[in-house]
Amino acid sequence: MAPSMPNFSNFRPQQLRDAWQPQGTSTAMLASWALSCLLALIIPVAKWATERNSYYAYQGKYNEYEQQQRQYEEEQQAAEEGNYYYGATQCQWWNFRCRSNMNNN
């Protein structure tokens, strides 16, 4: 049989608190509840972060491949037109020798 609910209208405040105290509540139960709440937040966020990183890694490889293809096509097109394209390198602002060589050529 299910325990009957007491009539709370006749209780004093201390009796009311005592009546609502759950039986068998322990620190272990509270700790397990807190841990489950924490895991309910951490696990989806961790899964999302892994999927996001995987997507960005794939997208980066795809962009790199696309850039290599574009560079290859430009080199081929320049070679067909007679303009030999050697893939000019950009000089850093502090490398004066490189910059002067680029200006001379």
GIRA-V337449 format. One record per helix or strand. SS is the DSSP state (helix for helix, strand for strand). FROM is the first residue (numbers start at 0). LEN is the number of residues. If there is no record, write none. Layout:
[[SS	FROM	LEN] [SS	FROM	LEN]]
//
This chain:
[[helix	7	3] [helix	12	8] [helix	26	55] [helix	95	9]]
//
